[in-house]
Amino acid sequence: EELKQIIDSIPNPQARENRERMREILAEKDQILYCPQIPEGFELADFDFYIDPVTGTAAWTEGYVRGDQFLGFFVTQHETFPDMVHEKDDTPVEEYVYNGVTHYLLHNNTTVAATWMLKDVEYSLWATDGAVDLKELVRSVYAAK
């Protein structure tokens, strides 16, 4: 029910449809779509949904802005071996275990990111450095199941 409220709160009908399509794909595989609670002031600026015609991999993303800050969320349901590449600077990767899942927190100059796997689903969050508390954002992913 909470996830439905989150979906319904998205202002763009196509963005709502994209999120619902991803939720349905995961549900067919007995998985849950986890979504972060977007901090106050961020507005939806970009979104996409794609199914690779060759591999069947489904990818869904949403991007938000608040002034000159951005926040993005990316979910990929892999039908083949995960091949996502994350760029980072020389700051060491931090492993953050929450809800029994290891999340990898990394920096890339002016952005921060978190990435993790749940079965064959890869999740990624990224934001302007200092725009959000990344660990708090990760915790919010599990708040509304």
VOFIKOL-474866 format. One record per residue (C-alpha): x, z negated, y negated; residue in three letters; residue number from 1. Coordinates in steps of 0.001 Angstrom, whole numbers. Each point is the difference from the previous one (the first is absolute). Example, Ala and Ser with C-alpha at 12.3 -4.5 7.8 and 13.67 -1.06 7.14 Angstrom:
2
@x 12300&z -7800&y 4500&residu Ala&num 1
@x 1370&z 660&y -3440&residu Ser&num 2
***
This chain:
145
@x 0&z 0&y 0&residu Glu&num 1
@x 2827&z -841&y -2439&residu Glu&num 2
@x 1726&z 3309&y 761&residu Leu&num 3
@x -3277&z 1820&y -711&residu Lys&num 4
@x -162&z -1762&y -3393&residu Gln&num 5
@x 3566&z 1093&y -746&residu Ile&num 6
@x -818&z 3592&y 1002&residu Ile&num 7
@x -3173&z -13&y -2086&residu Asp&num 8
@x 1909&z -1338&y -3018&residu Ser&num 9
@x 2214&z 3103&y -156&residu Ile&num 10
@x -1331&z 1951&y -2996&residu Pro&num 11
@x 637&z 3528&y 1276&residu Asn&num 12
@x -2330&z 1272&y 2761&residu Pro&num 13
@x 2711&z 2238&y 1512&residu Gln&num 14
@x 2421&z -2940&y 120&residu Ala&num 15
@x -2677&z -2093&y 1747&residu Arg&num 16
@x -558&z 2814&y 2484&residu Glu&num 17
@x 3746&z 304&y 703&residu Asn&num 18
@x 308&z -3731&y 646&residu Arg&num 19
@x -3059&z 68&y 2261&residu Glu&num 20
@x 1415&z 2961&y 1971&residu Arg&num 21
@x 3222&z -1929&y 605&residu Met&num 22
@x -1956&z -3090&y 1023&residu Arg&num 23
@x -1973&z 2097&y 2526&residu Glu&num 24
@x 3154&z 1573&y 1458&residu Ile&num 25
@x 1513&z -3429&y 557&residu Leu&num 26
@x -3257&z -1413&y 1379&residu Ala&num 27
@x -22&z 2762&y 2642&residu Glu&num 28
@x 3330&z -1468&y 1174&residu Lys&num 29
@x -1283&z -3606&y -138&residu Asp&num 30
@x 2032&z -734&y -3111&residu Gln&num 31
@x -918&z -1429&y -3375&residu Ile&num 32
@x 821&z 1566&y -3353&residu Leu&num 33
@x 1757&z -2629&y -2077&residu Tyr&num 34
@x -90&z 470&y -3780&residu Cys&num 35
@x 1576&z -2023&y -2794&residu Pro&num 36
@x -2040&z -1684&y -2676&residu Gln&num 37
@x 977&z 1975&y -3087&residu Ile&num 38
@x 1032&z -2350&y -2830&residu Pro&num 39
@x -2106&z -154&y -3125&residu Glu&num 40
@x 585&z 2699&y -2579&residu Gly&num 41
@x 1183&z 2704&y 2414&residu Phe&num 42
@x -2207&z 3098&y 66&residu Glu&num 43
@x -168&z 2702&y 2653&residu Leu&num 44
@x 2006&z 2987&y -1208&residu Ala&num 45
@x 710&z 2075&y 3094&residu Asp&num 46
@x -1071&z 217&y 3625&residu Phe&num 47
@x 430&z 2258&y 2995&residu Asp&num 48
@x -948&z 359&y 3650&residu Phe&num 49
@x 1624&z 2393&y 2426&residu Tyr&num 50
@x -32&z 737&y 3725&residu Ile&num 51
@x 2969&z 1984&y 1254&residu Asp&num 52
@x -1449&z 2952&y 1955&residu Pro&num 53
@x 2986&z 69&y 2376&residu Val&num 54
@x 591&z -3686&y 795&residu Thr&num 55
@x -3426&z -1472&y -810&residu Gly&num 56
@x 1668&z -2669&y -2136&residu Thr&num 57
@x -2384&z -1323&y -2664&residu Ala&num 58
@x 1307&z -1156&y -3383&residu Ala&num 59
@x -1884&z -1669&y -2829&residu Trp&num 60
@x 1316&z -1174&y -3340&residu Thr&num 61
@x -1246&z -1479&y -3268&residu Glu&num 62
@x 1925&z -415&y -3238&residu Gly&num 63
@x -920&z -2357&y -2839&residu Tyr&num 64
@x 1272&z -416&y -3561&residu Val&num 65
@x -60&z -2762&y -2573&residu Arg&num 66
@x 1628&z 1192&y -3204&residu Gly&num 67
@x 3492&z 1147&y 1026&residu Asp&num 68
@x -113&z -1851&y 3330&residu Gln&num 69
@x -1003&z 1571&y 3293&residu Phe&num 70
@x -1054&z -1241&y 3402&residu Leu&num 71
@x -388&z 2142&y 3098&residu Gly&num 72
@x -1320&z -520&y 3491&residu Phe&num 73
@x 662&z 2339&y 2918&residu Phe&num 74
@x -1329&z -95&y 3580&residu Val&num 75
@x 1089&z 2380&y 2750&residu Thr&num 76
@x -1493&z 11&y 3488&residu Gln&num 77
@x 2710&z 1621&y 2093&residu His&num 78
@x -837&z 2164&y 2994&residu Glu&num 79
@x 3729&z 555&y 510&residu Thr&num 80
@x 3089&z -2114&y -671&residu Phe&num 81
@x -44&z -1468&y -3550&residu Pro&num 82
@x 2278&z 2002&y -2272&residu Asp&num 83
@x -630&z -1477&y -3446&residu Met&num 84
@x 3141&z -436&y -2109&residu Val&num 85
@x 202&z -2709&y -2666&residu His&num 86
@x 2611&z 255&y -2735&residu Glu&num 87
@x 1720&z -3148&y -1187&residu Lys&num 88
@x 2875&z -1110&y -2165&residu Asp&num 89
@x 2871&z -2274&y 1105&residu Asp&num 90
@x -2154&z -3155&y -146&residu Thr&num 91
@x -318&z -1411&y 3537&residu Pro&num 92
@x -3306&z 491&y 1815&residu Val&num 93
@x -1947&z -3240&y 368&residu Glu&num 94
@x -2032&z -665&y 3131&residu Glu&num 95
@x -3216&z -1812&y -874&residu Tyr&num 96
@x -2059&z -1227&y 2953&residu Val&num 97
@x -3651&z -586&y -795&residu Tyr&num 98
@x -3027&z -35&y 2288&residu Asn&num 99
@x 2397&z 488&y 2938&residu Gly&num 100
@x 1220&z 3341&y -1394&residu Val&num 101
@x 3469&z 793&y -1341&residu Thr&num 102
@x -211&z 1697&y -3400&residu His&num 103
@x 3110&z 1619&y -1442&residu Tyr&num 104
@x 392&z -545&y -3748&residu Leu&num 105
@x 2368&z 2300&y -1833&residu Leu&num 106
@x 1075&z 1026&y -3479&residu His&num 107
@x 694&z 3461&y -1363&residu Asn&num 108
@x 1257&z -365&y -3556&residu Asn&num 109
@x -3214&z -578&y -2018&residu Thr&num 110
@x -2410&z -268&y 2947&residu Thr&num 111
@x -649&z -2460&y 2789&residu Val&num 112
@x -1584&z 834&y 3336&residu Ala&num 113
@x -1265&z -1569&y 3186&residu Ala&num 114
@x -421&z 1848&y 3272&residu Thr&num 115
@x -1093&z -1056&y 3477&residu Trp&num 116
@x -1510&z 1296&y 3235&residu Met&num 117
@x -3155&z -1129&y 1800&residu Leu&num 118
@x -63&z 1825&y 3347&residu Lys&num 119
@x 258&z 3697&y -971&residu Asp&num 120
@x -1047&z -540&y -3621&residu Val&num 121
@x 2596&z -152&y -2757&residu Glu&num 122
@x -881&z -1792&y -3229&residu Tyr&num 123
@x 1910&z 240&y -3269&residu Ser&num 124
@x -497&z -1605&y -3392&residu Leu&num 125
@x 2115&z 818&y -3023&residu Trp&num 126
@x -117&z -1083&y -3608&residu Ala&num 127
@x 1887&z -92&y -3241&residu Thr&num 128
@x 2497&z -2855&y 269&residu Asp&num 129
@x -1543&z -3079&y -1611&residu Gly&num 130
@x -3545&z 1421&y -80&residu Ala&num 131
@x -1204&z -2049&y 2965&residu Val&num 132
@x 1129&z -2762&y 2318&residu Asp&num 133
@x 742&z 2144&y 3058&residu Leu&num 134
@x -396&z -2840&y 2507&residu Lys&num 135
@x -3330&z -960&y -1553&residu Glu&num 136
@x -1121&z 3619&y 246&residu Leu&num 137
@x 1020&z 100&y 3683&residu Val&num 138
@x -1944&z -3205&y 665&residu Arg&num 139
@x -3062&z 1508&y -1690&residu Ser&num 140
@x 3&z 2816&y 2572&residu Val&num 141
@x -1107&z -2474&y 2663&residu Tyr&num 142
@x -2485&z -1922&y -2163&residu Ala&num 143
@x -2951&z 2387&y 497&residu Ala&num 144
@x -234&z 1313&y 3550&residu Lys&num 145
***
